[in-house]
Amino acid sequence: MIKQLGRYEVIRELGQGAMGVVYQAKDPLIDRVVAIKTINLGLAQEGKDEYEGRFYQEAKAAGRLNHPNIVTIYDVGKSGDVAYIAMEFLQGRELRDIMNDAGLLPIDHVLDMVAQVASGLAYAHEYDIVHRDVKPSNIMVIRDGHVKITDFGIARMASAGVRTQTGMVLGSPKYMSPEQVMGKPLDQRSDIFSLGVMLYEMLTGNAPFNGDNVNSIMYQTLNAAPALPNTINPLVPEMLNFIVAKALAKGVDDRYQNAKDFAADLRACKDTLPRSNGGINVQPAAIGAEAKLPDAISFTASLDATDEQAQAAATTSGLSKSFDSAAATMKLAALTSSKEDIEDLSKTLKMPKASAAEMQKLAQQANALASAAEKASPVHYNNRNQRASDKGSNAMLLVGLFLVLLAIVGVIIF
């Protein structure tokens, strides 16, 4: 273990992150204990200077954020090939660990914590900073249920570092937004989707989008509608079904447009609930240990044990084994996406587009899957086909009304 990072005296290793090691250290100048997250600049084999410059830019941007629900960054520096960020040392636990140990938390506690995260994100978004990797392992819970978001700016650095690694996908697949899966430009609404995924998981104990591997999860994110939260957990109020549906809308224009409105709705829903007794048991721990869930996963990698446990309990319909490859993921998306989306997905997966014969064959399989899913879970929200049907019905109604009005006008005139 290294003993020194810049002026900081390393005390102990706290955990392994996706891009480096996290340490507890001491700043001798002001006698303050800090957490230091290291970034291995050697990960960027090409364009190292550009990568390093981007690191400082992102770290400085994150360092300007001063909000009670965002971890405070004190300093940024470099020691050899290792860049580092010094931040406040938090006495608490990762939300992921709390969820794993406690199972389903009281609904009012869930709404309070997620509203805090939404408030922190809203503040960051005002400064044009998108997190890109909102998930329970990047949320720290400290005393009295107060939460802090970690790793602002670092998720964007992971994007730059992964550019040259073939077959890798940025982020944690279960929490990625549809536009993130498609490799499109991201804005604040991507963070809102990811937070919606986290909210769903906290309310039900299940991830809304699940599958046998990363590609299945990606397909579900692009095309599937999860079961209503209160069909899994009867304690979830009806109002939360609508909040979750809006946060998880596939189209960015259908989602909450800012995290401030998301937080306001969560708090309004919380105010309608009785207050639960007791608080969350937070055992003192250190910030940032992320060894259990890597941020970058190979397309051919399988889910780890924590994902398998959630998958076993999932109520949403799964995918056939024939849909598990990256090629099939792209082909199936072609059945329900626009031509532009297919071009983007083809570039992201580095796969050729499906032929007409392949699409016809897969269409038959997809229709069979859709019928089975409809029988298993007939109630869905945010369903693309239902919206199309509704639009068609509305159009026919308008035409009918117009003809009736013409008839009335004709009677009056003649």
C-alpha positions, 0 to 999 in steps of 0.5 A: 500500500502506498504511504503518500499521495501528494501532501496526504498521509495515507492511513489505510485502504478503504476499498477498490473502485472501478478506476482505482483505490479509495484510501483514508488519509490525513491532511497534515496542513490542517489535521483533517481526515479525508477520503481519497479516490484515485484514478489510474491515468494509465487506463487511457492508453490513447489520448492520455494528455486529453484524458488527464486534462478532462479529469482536472476539468471534471474534478474542478467542476464537481469541486464547485458543488456546495450542497448538503446532499453532495459529498464535498471535494477538497482538493485534486492532484496527481502523483506519478500516473495516479490522479486523485480527488480528496473529499470529505470522509463520511461516517456512514454506510452505502445505501446498497449495503443498507438495502442488502441488509435491511430488505424493504425500508419503510416507504416514508424513509425511502421517499425521504432519501430519494427526495434528498438525492433528487435535490442534490441532483437538481443543484448539480444540474443547475451547474450543467453537471450530469452524474451519469452513474446514479445508483445505491452504491454511489449514495452514502447514508449518514446520521439521521438518514441524511444522504450524500451523493458521491462520485460526481464527475468521475462517471464522466471520466469513466466514459473517457477511459472506456473509449478504447476498450472494446466490448465495454459498456459504461455505467451499471446496466441496471440503472442506465437510461435508454439514451445511455444504452443507445450511446446518445448525448445525456442531459439531466433527464438521464439522471432522473431515469436512473434515480427512478430505477433506484426508487423502484428497487427500494420500493419493491426489492426488485430491479425494474429491468432484469435479465440473464445478462447485460444485453437482456437488461439493455433490451428491457430498458429500451422496450419493457414496462415493469409491473406497477410497484404496488402490485409487488409491494401493497404498501406502496400508495397509488400516487407513487405508481404515477411518480415512478412511471413518470421517472421511468418514461422511455422518452426524455420528453415524457419524464420529469424535466428537472429533478426539483419537480421529482423531489417535490412530488416525492415529498408531497407523497411522503406528507400523505403517509403516516410516519414510521417509528424508528430510523435507519441503523447506520453503522459507521463505515467509509466512503466509496468502496465499490468492489462488489459492482464494477462500473464497466461490464463486458457485454458477455459478462454475467450478473454477479450474485447480488444481481442473481438474487434480485433476478430470482425475485423479479416479477417482470417477464424474462427474455428467451435465451435466443435474445441473449447476444449483443446481435440479437439485442440490436435486432430486437430493438430494431423491431420497436425503434426508429431508423435513427435509433437503430443506427445509434445502437449499431454503432454503440454495439459495433454490430451490423444491422439486422437483415429483413429475413432476420427481422421477420423471424425475430418479429414472430418471436417478439410477438410470442413474447409480447403475448406471453408477457401480456398474459402474465402481467396485463397491467402496464404503464408507459406502453408504447403500443397502448399510446399508439392505440390511444392516439389512433382512437383519439384521431378517429373520435376527432374525425367523427366529431368533425363530421357531426359538426358538418352535418349540423352546419348543413342542416342549419344552412339548408 
